[in-house]
Every structure is written in C-alpha cells, then in structure tokens.
Amino acid sequence: MRSLTKAEEQIMQSIWRLNKAFLKDIVEAQPEPRPHSNTVATIVKILVDKGFVGITPIGRVHQYYPLVSKEEYSSSYIRNMVEGYFEGSFSNAVSFMLKQKDISVKELELLLQQLKNKKS
C-alpha cells in the first residue's frame, strides 16, 4: 500500500471520521487555520488517484468515501515502519519504545495480556 503525505493523511483522517462527505464537510473538519477549499480539493483528487478515496456523483457535486479503512492503512504503515527501522522485528520496536519511555511497563503488560487472550 502506498504511503500518504502528512497533508494527505490529515484529509484522510477527516474522511475516515466522516465516512461520507462533500468537499465542504472535509474543509470544515480541518483544524484552524483551515486550508483553502482548492487545496483540500487537490489533496482529495490525489487520494482518489492513489485509490484511497471513492467518489459518488450527486447532481453537480461529489460525495467522497474511504476505499481503504483506517485499520488497513494503520496496519500497513506500522508494518512498513517496523521493516524500515527495526529490521522487521516488532520485538525490536517495542524494546526501542521501552528504552525511549514511549510505552510504560503497565501498557506492555496490557499488550501481553491481550496477546494471551487472542491465543486462547
């Protein structure tokens, strides 16, 4: 799966949240200061071209909807990051987060419990 730029990801976050949206809805969902609607329209077109967003024509306007779920993208993004920075080892990634104090022992214990429950 192709990766998204920060701007594309920000627009995609809004589309995932809204599920179906017109351009004006996507613009209104952006944080202040909001980008111009032409900028948002350009980014949405790029997302359509990349296969992340679909279009339903309704009269003279278009309604946009996600073709890729947030979960699918998140999974691919994390996998690519682990492969690129941690030699494909999720263990190395978790060890790094522990060293950087980005994850607490309590959170790690919760993850281990979730893994144990998933195996059952």
C-alpha positions in Angstrom: 0.0 0.0 0.0 1.3 3.5 -0.9 2.0 5.8 2.0 0.4 9.2 2.5 2.0 12.6 3.0 1.2 14.5 6.2 -1.4 16.7 4.3 -3.0 13.6 2.7 -3.1 11.8 6.0 -4.8 14.8 7.7 -7.5 14.9 5.0 -7.9 11.1 5.1 -8.4 11.3 8.9 -11.4 13.6 8.3 -12.8 11.3 5.6 -12.5 8.3 7.9 -14.2 10.2 10.7 -17.0 11.5 8.4 -17.3 8.2 6.4 -19.2 10.0 3.6 -18.6 13.7 2.9 -18.8 16.5 0.5 -15.8 18.8 -0.1 -17.3 21.5 2.2 -17.6 18.9 5.0 -14.0 17.9 4.6 -12.9 21.5 4.7 -14.9 22.2 7.8 -13.5 19.2 9.5 -9.9 20.6 9.2 -8.3 22.2 12.2 -7.8 26.0 12.3 -6.4 27.7 10.3 -8.3 25.7 7.7 -6.7 25.2 4.3 -8.4 26.8 1.3 -11.1 24.6 -0.4 -9.0 24.5 -3.6 -6.1 23.0 -1.6 -8.4 20.4 0.0 -9.9 19.6 -3.4 -6.4 19.0 -4.9 -5.5 16.7 -2.0 -8.8 14.8 -2.3 -8.1 14.3 -6.0 -4.7 12.9 -5.2 -6.3 10.5 -2.7 -8.8 9.4 -5.4 -5.9 8.8 -7.8 -4.0 6.8 -5.2 -7.1 4.6 -4.6 -7.7 5.7 -1.0 -11.0 7.6 -1.7 -14.0 6.9 -3.9 -16.5 9.3 -5.5 -20.3 9.2 -5.8 -21.6 12.0 -8.1 -24.7 13.6 -6.7 -26.1 16.1 -9.1 -23.3 18.7 -9.7 -21.3 17.8 -6.6 -19.3 14.8 -5.4 -19.6 12.8 -2.3 -16.3 11.2 -1.1 -15.9 8.0 0.9 -12.9 5.9 2.1 -11.9 2.9 -0.1 -9.2 2.0 2.4 -10.1 1.6 6.1 -8.1 3.4 8.8 -7.3 -0.1 10.2 -5.9 -1.3 6.9 -3.8 1.8 6.5 -2.6 1.8 10.1 -1.5 -1.9 9.8 0.4 -1.3 6.6 2.0 1.9 8.0 3.2 0.2 11.2 4.4 -2.9 9.2 6.4 -0.6 6.9 7.9 1.3 9.8 9.0 -1.8 11.6 10.5 -3.3 8.4 12.3 0.0 7.6 13.6 0.9 11.1 13.7 -2.3 13.2 14.8 -5.0 10.7 11.2 -6.3 10.6 11.2 -7.1 14.3 8.2 -5.9 16.3 10.2 -7.0 19.4 13.0 -4.6 18.5 10.3 -1.9 18.0 8.8 -2.5 21.5 12.3 -2.6 23.0 13.0 0.7 21.4 9.8 2.2 22.8 10.6 0.9 26.3 14.1 2.5 26.1 12.6 5.8 24.9 9.9 5.6 27.6 7.3 5.8 24.9 5.5 2.8 26.4 5.1 2.1 30.1 5.5 -1.3 31.8 1.8 -1.2 32.6 1.0 -0.7 28.9 3.3 -3.5 27.9 1.7 -5.8 30.5 -1.7 -4.9 29.0 -0.4 -5.8 25.5 0.9 -9.1 26.7 -2.5 -9.9 28.3 -4.2 -9.0 25.0 -1.8 -11.4 23.2 -2.5 -14.2 25.6 -6.3 -13.7 25.3 -6.0 -13.7 21.5 -4.2 -17.1 21.5 -7.0 -18.6 23.7 
